[in-house]
Amino acid sequence: MTIQDQLESTIKALVQDGKGILAADESSPTIAKRFAAINVESTEENRRAYRSLILSTPDLGQYINGVILFEETLGQRDEQGTPLPDVAERQGIVPGIKVDKGKVALANAPGDEITRGLDGLEARLEGYIEQGARFAKWRCVYHIGGHNPGRLAVEANANVLASYAAICQAQGVVPIVEPEVLIDGDHTIERCADVMEDVLHEVFHALHRHRVSLEHMLLKPSMVTPGKDHRPQATPEQVADYTLRIFRRTVPAAVPGINFLSGGQTPEEATRNLNAINCLSDRPWNLSFSYGRALQEPALKAWQGNPGQVQAAQQALFHRARMNGLAVQGEYGDTAEKDASWEL
Ligand code: 5MM
């Protein structure tokens, strides 16, 4: 297969109506935090057992078409000795890999951060491809508050996102470009909309400069919402209106899919907002999800590190995947949320 064929077949697999991407790429400090909340120690074995549970959830492939993994997970195996990326593939779920190396303070830009990891990325990608990864993800974050994010942060992060995306495509790996405007703070939804518009304009300018093929990438942004401490919070219809207004202004129709992150929204809130977005007209892209917390939180709570609770955890994950699959089609509601007839 040529590089072009590889990119096309991966995009086709990742953009399917009624399906979305599971973000299970928590780095070591983040998964330790998630486990601490359920009193589970973050050992390599516990991480393996948990991620094996997730990927072997029966029929998960009905609603999930891709999974973003952390480097460690790519090399782990399930109880039968099958590599975890193969466990995903068997369910029709494309394995992907987080390739950024986390964020650090951006020099001379107080309060802003930049994501690192470009050095040696070409060589790392070769290894990840051998282990089964077909797409990649890189996250940049933008803080809202005072003068943040400043111009330097908006430009510098756009450049790293575009460099990363170009490097991935050169190796046949579909890049997911993730600019996350953080929900922390008490800012208004209008302020979030202004920042998101600046950020997306800059990201797409940079992608153009770096000659990234828009047809062979996915965007993973936050939704346009007020800060989590702002009162009142927005209705799903307001979130949908603001989000689509900004995205229509900034995201070319050539991008095949936008997979939102949940960014600290509760699981049901993230589903309701996605549903409202998909109830609006004039959507030139497939609008789906790439949730981490909003898909996994109920599963983690059900599991508690207890092998006897594996099925309950899988049930909880399957339920959220199914609800979000409905939201992608604008068909989610209270009746579906309470319907237990599909139990595993
Ligand atoms: C799953 O969390 C991902 C990794 O985060 P760290 O590198 O900080 O450990 C994160 O990039 C995630 O993919 C996105 O933030 C979306 O997840 P949420 O939970 O916001 O939907």
Boltz pocket constraint, residues with backbone or C-beta under 6 A from the ligand:
constraints:
  - pocket:
      binder: B
      contacts: [[A, 23], [A, 24], [A, 25], [A, 26], [A, 27], [A, 28], [A, 29], [A, 30], [A, 31], [A, 68], [A, 102], [A, 139], [A, 180], [A, 260], [A, 261], [A, 262], [A, 263], [A, 264], [A, 290], [A, 291], [A, 292], [A, 293], [A, 294]]
      max_distance: 6.0
